[in-house]
């Protein structure tokens, strides 16, 4: 059987320079999953995945003096030159970012441009030509086999939260405000992340999210967008794969994808939410009650929601 090679391009910094992108999400060598092989840097792929690719925005006409000044600069690269001669019907466009108010125009522009070049276009919002959940990726460096076969690790701490100090949108700032309110109560939880503000009582950055999740019964998984029926991110997958019981703030997509009882719903980012976290994390009882549901959810993430499994199913329609 000949495997179908899938190349990848992305606007995420450095992502499409990684030869081993997503290889940790399969038990087989070199990114192989069933009938496909993910080869981000393949020169002649059978399919091309455009993964959160931002199309160049049109530039306004330049004045005569600007044109004269820049006359020796190389012309803009033709966008088609990045497609490696893959035909349109075999180019897949998946947008990951949610339709936040500050970027919804960019998302809409990307969808419009993608229709000129791509056979399938999807994203986690109603503006997408094909609205759909994001296939799962995760950010643990454990091997697939380890995640698939491991029992629950020893739990010896109540709760962690891995987040960042990003504040470029109103939703990001709301999350930081909630963090400040939560810490002001003196509640015990460990905070990890990059770029956190100086006032945050943080434990530090992590090179592997596993170490900030696996020892904890609970993990705060708070999305930066919770206002539609499609968006759910790796925050939830990472938490469950580390055998945490997520205390989750997000939209309704998770309810449709995962078994009941595999995560807890944080009701709100205010005093009511803080009281809920304090009550749940005061004992490990909820984790023990959810253990079997967590185990079931982990298998769904690894084998069904996995982006590689999605790509294998999608490409199976092509001979």
C-alpha positions in Angstrom: 0.0 0.0 0.0 1.3 3.4 -1.0 0.9 6.1 1.7 -0.4 9.5 0.8 2.0 12.2 1.8 0.6 15.4 3.3 2.6 18.6 3.3 1.8 21.6 5.5 2.2 25.3 5.4 1.3 27.7 8.2 1.6 31.3 9.4 2.4 30.2 12.9 6.0 31.2 13.5 8.5 28.3 12.7 5.8 25.7 12.5 6.3 24.8 8.8 10.0 24.5 9.3 9.6 21.4 11.5 10.1 18.1 9.7 8.6 16.2 12.6 5.4 18.2 13.0 2.6 16.0 14.6 4.9 12.9 14.6 4.2 12.6 18.3 0.5 12.1 17.5 1.0 8.6 16.0 2.5 5.3 17.2 4.3 4.8 13.9 7.5 6.3 12.5 7.8 9.4 10.4 4.3 10.7 11.0 2.4 7.6 9.6 -1.2 7.1 10.5 -3.2 4.4 8.7 -3.1 5.4 5.0 -1.3 8.8 5.3 2.0 10.2 6.3 2.3 13.8 7.5 5.4 15.3 6.0 5.3 19.1 6.5 8.4 19.8 4.3 7.6 17.3 1.5 8.7 18.7 -1.9 6.0 16.9 -3.8 3.1 16.0 -1.4 -0.1 14.3 -2.5 -2.1 16.7 -0.4 -1.3 20.1 1.2 -2.7 21.2 4.6 -2.9 25.0 5.0 -3.0 25.2 8.8 -3.9 28.6 10.1 -2.4 30.2 7.0 -2.9 34.0 6.8 -3.1 35.1 3.2 -1.2 38.3 2.4 -3.3 41.4 2.8 -3.4 43.7 -0.2 -1.1 46.7 0.1 -2.4 50.2 -0.9 -1.0 51.7 -4.1 2.4 53.3 -3.6 3.2 56.8 -4.7 5.6 57.4 -7.5 8.4 58.3 -5.0 7.8 55.1 -3.0 7.9 53.0 -6.2 11.1 54.7 -7.2 12.6 54.1 -3.7 11.7 50.4 -3.8 12.4 49.7 -7.4 15.3 47.3 -6.6 13.4 45.3 -4.1 12.2 41.8 -5.2 8.6 41.5 -6.1 6.1 39.9 -3.7 6.1 36.1 -3.9 3.2 34.6 -5.9 1.1 32.7 -3.3 0.7 29.7 -5.7 4.4 29.1 -5.5 3.9 27.8 -2.0 1.4 25.2 -3.0 4.0 22.7 -4.4 1.9 22.0 -7.5 -0.8 20.3 -5.4 -4.2 20.6 -7.3 -6.9 22.7 -5.7 -9.1 19.7 -4.8 -6.3 18.3 -2.7 -5.5 21.5 -0.7 -7.1 21.6 2.7 -7.6 24.9 4.6 -8.1 24.6 8.4 -8.3 27.8 10.4 -7.7 27.5 14.1 -8.2 30.9 15.6 -11.6 31.7 17.0 -13.7 34.6 15.7 -12.7 37.1 18.2 -14.1 40.6 17.5 -10.6 42.0 17.0 -9.6 39.4 14.3 -13.0 38.3 12.8 -12.3 40.5 9.7 -8.9 38.8 9.1 -10.6 35.3 9.5 -13.3 36.3 7.0 -10.6 37.5 4.5 -8.7 34.3 4.9 -11.9 32.2 4.1 -12.6 34.4 1.0 -9.0 34.0 -0.3 -8.9 30.3 0.4 -11.9 29.7 -1.9 -9.6 30.6 -4.8 -7.1 27.9 -4.0 -8.5 25.2 -1.8 -10.9 22.3 -2.2 -11.9 22.2 1.5 -12.1 25.1 3.8 -13.1 24.9 7.5 -12.8 26.7 10.8 -14.5 26.8 14.2 -17.0 29.5 13.4 -20.1 30.1 11.4 -18.3 32.4 8.9 -16.4 29.4 7.6 -17.5 27.8 4.3 -17.7 24.5 6.3 -18.0 25.3 10.1 -16.6 22.5 12.1 -14.7 21.6 15.3 -11.0 21.8 15.1 -9.4 18.3 14.9 -7.3 17.7 18.0 -3.6 18.5 18.4 -1.9 18.4 21.7 1.3 19.8 23.2 2.7 17.0 25.4 6.0 15.5 24.3 5.1 12.0 25.5 5.0 9.3 22.8 1.6 8.3 21.5 2.0 4.8 22.9 2.8 6.2 26.4 -0.3 8.3 26.3 -2.4 5.5 24.9 -1.3 2.8 27.4 -0.4 4.6 30.6 -2.5 4.4 33.8 -3.3 7.6 35.7 -0.1 9.0 37.1 0.3 9.7 40.8 -1.6 12.8 41.8 -0.2 14.9 44.6 -1.3 18.5 44.1 -4.8 20.0 43.9 -4.9 22.3 40.8 -2.8 24.0 38.1 -3.4 26.6 35.4 -1.1 27.0 32.4 -1.8 30.2 30.6 0.0 33.2 29.1 0.1 37.0 29.6 -1.3 37.8 26.2 -3.6 40.8 26.4 -4.2 41.9 22.8 -7.9 41.3 22.9 -10.8 42.0 25.3 -11.2 38.2 25.9 -7.6 37.8 26.8 -7.8 40.7 29.2 -10.9 39.2 30.8 -9.0 36.0 31.5 -6.2 38.0 33.1 -8.6 39.9 35.2 -10.1 36.6 36.4 -6.6 35.3 37.2 -5.9 38.4 39.3 -9.2 37.9 41.2 -8.6 34.3 41.7 -5.2 34.8 43.2 -6.4 37.6 45.4 -8.5 35.1 47.3 -5.4 33.2 48.4 -6.7 30.0 46.9 -4.0 27.3 46.4 -3.2 26.5 42.8 0.0 26.5 40.8 0.3 29.0 37.9 2.6 28.3 34.9 3.1 30.3 31.7 5.0 32.7 29.5 4.7 36.5 29.5 2.6 36.7 32.7 2.3 40.1 34.3 4.6 41.1 37.2 1.7 40.9 39.6 1.0 37.3 38.9 2.2 34.8 41.5 3.7 32.4 39.0 5.6 29.1 39.4 7.5 29.7 36.1 7.6 28.6 32.5 7.4 25.0 31.3 9.3 23.3 28.5 6.8 20.4 28.7 3.2 21.0 29.7 3.0 17.5 31.1 4.9 18.5 34.2 2.5 21.2 35.0 -0.5 19.0 34.6 0.2 15.3 35.4 0.8 15.7 39.1 -2.5 17.6 39.6 -6.0 16.4 40.2 -7.6 19.4 38.5 -6.5 21.8 35.8 -8.1 25.1 34.8 -8.7 25.0 31.1 -10.0 28.5 30.2 -10.5 29.3 26.5 -10.1 32.8 25.2 -13.4 32.4 23.3 -16.6 30.7 24.5 -19.3 32.2 22.3 -20.1 29.7 19.6 -20.8 26.0 19.2 -17.6 25.1 17.4 -14.5 26.3 19.2 -12.6 24.0 21.5 -8.8 24.0 21.7 -5.8 22.0 22.9 -6.3 23.4 26.4 -8.9 20.7 27.0 -7.1 17.9 25.2 -3.8 18.6 27.1 -5.6 18.6 30.4 -7.4 15.3 29.8 -4.4 13.5 28.3 -2.5 14.3 31.5 -5.3 12.6 33.4 -6.5 15.9 35.0 -10.2 16.6 35.6 -10.5 19.9 33.6 -12.4 22.8 35.1 -13.4 24.1 31.7 -14.6 27.5 30.5 -15.6 27.4 26.9 -18.4 26.9 24.4 -20.7 24.0 23.9 -18.5 22.1 21.4 -16.8 20.1 24.2 -20.2 18.7 25.3 -20.7 17.2 21.8 -17.2 15.7 21.5 -16.5 14.2 24.9 -18.4 11.9 27.3 -20.5 13.3 30.0 -18.6 13.8 33.3 -15.1 13.9 31.7 -14.8 17.6 32.5 -16.4 20.2 34.8 -18.1 23.4 33.6 -16.8 26.6 35.1 -20.0 28.6 35.3 -18.4 32.1 34.8 -15.3 34.2 35.1 -16.5 36.1 38.3 -17.1 35.5 42.0 -19.4 32.6 41.2 -16.7 30.9 39.2 -14.1 31.5 41.9 -16.4 29.9 44.5 -17.0 26.9 42.3 -13.2 26.3 41.8 -12.6 26.7 45.6 -15.3 24.1 46.4 -14.3 21.5 43.7 -10.5 21.7 44.4 -10.9 21.5 48.2 -11.0 17.6 47.9 -10.0 15.1 45.2 -13.5 13.5 45.3 -14.6 14.9 41.9 -11.5 13.5 40.2 -12.1 10.0 41.6 -15.7 10.2 40.5 -14.7 11.2 37.0 -11.7 8.8 36.5 -13.5 6.4 34.2 -15.0 9.2 32.1 -11.5 10.8 31.8 -10.1 7.5 30.6 -12.8 7.3 27.9 -12.3 10.9 26.8 -8.6 10.3 26.4 -9.2 7.4 24.0 -11.6 9.6 22.0 -9.0 12.4 21.7 -6.1 10.0 20.8 -8.0 7.9 18.2 -11.0 9.8 16.9 -10.5 13.6 17.3 -6.7 13.4 16.4 -5.9 15.6 13.4 -4.1 12.8 11.8 -7.2 10.6 11.9 -9.2 13.5 10.5 -6.7 13.8 7.6 -6.8 10.1 6.9 -10.6 10.1 6.7 -10.6 13.2 4.5 -8.0 11.9 2.0 -9.7 8.4 1.8 -12.2 9.9 -0.7 -9.4 10.3 -3.3 -8.1 7.3 -5.1 
